[in-house]
Each structure stands twice: as structure tokens, then as C-alpha cells.
């Protein structure tokens, strides 16, 4: 098994290489009761901006969970998996609806 870790200020080249590949990802958001809600998603990662993007419907549970966390965002994790390799990004999620921000994610 290979797990990639990242120092946000100095990403490891193997970590960045893995995130440039397309793999199955999961997003974990907190439900109102604090339990984890895990769903499959597509993720793009911009290491220079230190930003992971997930496209989602406004009515999805994941979006509702993030919105419920308030302006500071929800503590979330995205994990990319390929056989015995995986990499996880953790951070604060915020819902963005500005057309230019959505276009960047697409």
C-alpha cells in the first residue's frame, strides 16, 4: 500500500503526480449530528491555489452539510483511491456559485 501525504507549503512530487491522474474519489462531510457522510465524487486539485474542487447539485446532501456549517465552511476530506494507492486532502469546504468559479471547477 502507498499513502501519500502532503505538507501544504511543499507538496511532495509523488503526491502531486497522483492528483494529476483521474481516480475514484470520495468526499466526507459532517452531517448535522456530526456523523460522517461519504459519497463518491470527481475532484480537481490546484496545488498552487491549495484548492480542491467538487461539482455538486445545490440540492445534494453534501452541499446542504457544507452550507449548514456556516460561513467558516465545513471540515471535510477528499480521498482519491487507485488500488493500493490513496491520497487524502483535508480542509474547509465552502459552496461557491459564481459562474466563473463554477467554470474553473468544470
Beta strands, then each sheet from edge to edge (+ up, - down):
strand 1: 2-4
strand 2: 24-30
strand 3: 36-41
strand 4: 44-46
strand 5: 51-53
strand 6: 74-82
strand 7: 85-93
sheet 1: 1+ 7+ 6- 2+ 3-
sheet 2: 4+ 5-
end
